[in-house]
Amino acid sequence: MATIIYQSNTGSSKKYAEMLSEKLSLPVYSLSQAESVNPDEEIIFFGWVMAGDIQGLSQLRQKFSNIKCICAVGITTNEKNSAEVKEKNSVTEPFFALPGDFHIDKLKGMYKMMMSMMIKMLKSKLKEKPAAESEKIMTIFENGVDQVSEDKLDGVIEFLG
Ligand SMILES: Cc1cc2nc3c(=O)[nH]c(=O)nc-3n(C[C@H](O)[C@H](O)[C@H](O)COP(=O)(O)O)c2cc1C
């Protein structure tokens, strides 16, 4: 039996982890609450993506070596982006990129500042050189998006058998 662990900032990774827990009747913990989990336990991990880095993954690896699969939750989950995230985080385990929610007003402190800077940079870049993909991301940054739904877990569930 595997254990689900997640690292979430605004709740998307948590929602996916809890949905999977409910569906497969598996225990679920946030990374900070996972001290009691046996280090030999098989782990299904959900972590949100920040500037290409899967949050919590390096801490997870320090304690657990038996990682069954890694699910990265971010705004963009196209093939190119997912391949970049997988490579940047040296993921060798089975990997799933899942679309998460984004609402700028849910962000606090450093994350809000980082995102405001990213939006400014993207805006000036778009002025110089319009690009359809960046326009799409800009709309998401400005208007927010809800993308979490149970059907997005189908691939993970199929893999877990
Ligand atoms: C500072 C910051 C940087 C982000 N960088 C990325 C990124 O590089 N790639 C991506 O797909 N999403 C990125 N996102 C979007 C989040 O990964 C997305 O909103 C995700 O759903 C958050 O998961 P959570 O709700 O579990 O915290 C970023 C968000 C913030 C606040």
The ligand as a Tripos MOL2 file, in Angstrom:
@<TRIPOS>MOLECULE
LIG
   31    33     1     0     0
SMALL
NO_CHARGES

@<TRIPOS>ATOM
      1 C1          5.9680   32.4460   -8.0120 C.3       1 LIG1
      2 C2          5.2820   31.4330   -8.8820 C.ar      1 LIG1
      3 C3          5.9700   30.7850   -9.8940 C.ar      1 LIG1
      4 C4          5.3200   29.8420  -10.7170 C.ar      1 LIG1
      5 N1          6.0340   29.2050  -11.6870 N.ar      1 LIG1
      6 C5          5.4140   28.2910  -12.4750 C.ar      1 LIG1
      7 C6          6.1350   27.6010  -13.4950 C.ar      1 LIG1
      8 O1          7.3390   27.7650  -13.6570 O.2       1 LIG1
      9 N2          5.4630   26.7010  -14.2630 N.ar      1 LIG1
     10 C7          4.1160   26.4590  -14.1010 C.ar      1 LIG1
     11 O2          3.5510   25.6450  -14.8700 O.2       1 LIG1
     12 N3          3.4050   27.0760  -13.1400 N.ar      1 LIG1
     13 C8          4.0280   27.9860  -12.3250 C.ar      1 LIG1
     14 N4          3.3210   28.6240  -11.3330 N.ar      1 LIG1
     15 C9          1.8860   28.2990  -11.1550 C.3       1 LIG1
     16 C10         1.6080   27.2900  -10.0410 C.3       1 LIG1
     17 O3          2.4230   26.1510  -10.1830 O.3       1 LIG1
     18 C11         0.1350   26.8870  -10.1180 C.3       1 LIG1
     19 O4         -0.6670   28.0050   -9.7860 O.3       1 LIG1
     20 C12        -0.2200   25.6900   -9.2320 C.3       1 LIG1
     21 O5         -1.5600   25.3470   -9.4660 O.3       1 LIG1
     22 C13        -0.0050   25.9720   -7.7600 C.3       1 LIG1
     23 O6         -0.2530   24.7970   -7.0400 O.3       1 LIG1
     24 P1         -0.8580   24.8410   -5.5510 P.3       1 LIG1
     25 O7         -2.2600   25.4120   -5.6820 O.co2     1 LIG1
     26 O8         -0.8350   23.4450   -5.0710 O.co2     1 LIG1
     27 O9          0.0240   25.7450   -4.7460 O.co2     1 LIG1
     28 C14         3.9380   29.5570  -10.5170 C.ar      1 LIG1
     29 C15         3.2440   30.1990   -9.4850 C.ar      1 LIG1
     30 C16         3.9000   31.1260   -8.6790 C.ar      1 LIG1
     31 C17         3.1420   31.7880   -7.5720 C.3       1 LIG1
@<TRIPOS>BOND
     1     1     2 1
     2     2     3 ar
     3     2    30 ar
     4     3     4 ar
     5     4     5 ar
     6     4    28 ar
     7     5     6 ar
     8     6     7 ar
     9     6    13 1
    10     7     8 2
    11     7     9 ar
    12     9    10 ar
    13    10    11 2
    14    10    12 ar
    15    12    13 ar
    16    13    14 ar
    17    14    15 1
    18    14    28 ar
    19    15    16 1
    20    16    17 1
    21    16    18 1
    22    18    19 1
    23    18    20 1
    24    20    21 1
    25    20    22 1
    26    22    23 1
    27    23    24 1
    28    24    25 2
    29    24    26 1
    30    24    27 1
    31    28    29 ar
    32    29    30 ar
    33    30    31 1
@<TRIPOS>SUBSTRUCTURE
     1 LIG1         1 GROUP 0 **** ****
